[in-house]
């Protein structure tokens, strides 16, 4: 593991994170690049070795995290803040390096409960993972 990169990313995350979408600690630590269209949220990031599992491939929890971020951020932009109620993930390809792109879209927008889908692709356009999620809208205080 490249400890210099880990230390640099950790220090940057501590110094620049805020309690806001796209700016919170984990988003900064994993250096997520979040962008939107009218109907989608795309999250891009570079795989680093500190994100590996013991088999030295990208940890499934990191994949789940980014899929969840893409869906949760899309909810926030379109319908308001929401929390994950349920998420199902299908892992299709092991990844060791490169830039990954994850794009979320709504399957159904409800008054209180919405259903979303997100797909993650590698640089060559191969699918890495797919998720569906159920999100409950929360009341902002």
Secondary structure, 3 states (H helix, E strand, C coil): CCHHHHHHHHHHHHHHCCCCCCCCHHHHHCCCEEEECCCEEEEEEECCHHHECCCCCECHHHHHHHHHHHHHHHHHHHCCCEEEEEEEEEECCCCCCCEEEEEEEEEECCCCEEEEEEEEECCCCCEEEEEEEEEEECCCC
